[in-house]
Amino acid sequence: QVQLVESGGGLVQAGGSLRLACAASGRTFSNYGMGWFRQAPGKEREFVATISGRGARTYYADSVKGRFTISRDNAKNTLYLQMHSLKPEDTAVYYCAARTLYGSLSTQRDDYTYWGQGTQVTVSS
């Protein structure tokens, strides 16, 4: 089992940047494929980005491609999401998630077993 704790959310103006972090504890971090999802009020939780266990492969939602970068530091058991050029429509609670099939990538919520509690990102116009 792995425990996940997000941090780094906050209020930022449109065009600004934030970096989210997700600290993992428990099993060997590199054994897990990781993902970021987000959920805006009244909407379903949606995929943002995913990264393989060793960080060699990444994949992004079209809505964030070119603006967000997912990365991981397995030595520090930490997942990151660097967000640039933020837009009001990026406002949401952001969640990190872990899945045991670390070599592949997935955009599907049901493929992830472990979830953090979420961190709020608010982008003002």
N, C-alpha and C positions, 0 to 999 in steps of 0.2 A: 504494500500500500504506500501511496505517496501523498503528502500533504502540500497544498499549494496556497501561497499568500501573495496577493497582488499589492502593488504600491505604485505611487507616481501619478495618480490621477489628480485632477484639479480643474480650475477655471482658466481658460486661455482665450485670447481674442482670435478671431478668424485670421488665418495666415500664420499663426504661431506654431510652436512646436512643443511636444511633450515626449518624455520617455517613460514608458511603463516597465515595471520589473515584476517578475513572478519568482519568488523564492520557493524552492522545493526541498522537502525533507522526507526522509524515509528510505526508499530503495535507491539503487544506483540510477542517478538522473539520466545518464546517457542511454539507458534501456528503454526510455520513453520517447515516443514521438510527441511533439507538443503543438499546441494551437492557441490562437487568440480568437475569441468570439466577442460579439457585443450585442447588447439589447437596449433598444430605445423604448421609451414609454409607449405602451400600446402596440408594440411590434414584437415579432418573434425574435428569438436569439439567432443571430446570423454569423456566418463564418467571416473571419477577417484575414487570417494568415496561418500557415502551418510550416513546421520545420522538422526534418528528420532527426533521429537520435544523435548523430554526430555533427549535425549542422550542415551537411553537404547539399541538401536539397531543401528548397523552399517553394511555396506557392501562395499566391495572393488573390483575394477577391478583386474583381475588376475595379470596384469603387475606390480601392486604396492603392492600387498598383502604381508605382512611381512616387508615391508620397510616404508610404509606411515601409519599414524594414524590420523583419523579424530576425532575431539572432539568439544565440545561447552561449553561455560559458559553463561548460560541464564541470570545470574545476571548482566553480563557485555555486554550482547547482542552481543557476539562475537563467531564466528566460527573459528576453527583452522585446519590447515593441517600440521602435523609434518612429514617432509620428511628426511629419512636417506638413506645411501648407494646410493646416487644419481648417475644416469647414464646419458651419453650424450643423450640417447633417451628420457629422461625425459624433455628435453628442449622444452618449449612451453609457451604460455600465459595461465595462470591459472585463472579460473573464479569461483566465488562462485555463487550459485543460491538458490532460495527459492521457496518452493511449499506449498500450503495451506493444503494439506492432510498430516498433521504432524505425524500421527501415523504409516504410511506405509513408505516403502522405494521404491525408483525408480532410475533406471539407465538411464531413457529416457529423453533426452533434452526437449522434448515437454511437459513433465509433470511439468516443472519448469516455473513459471510465472515471477519471478524477477531475474535480473542478475546484477552483478557488472561489472565494466569497464575492469577488468583483471589486472594481474600483471605478468611481464615477469620473467621467470626462465630460466637461461642459465647454462648448465653444460658442462664444458670443459673437454676434454679427456687428 
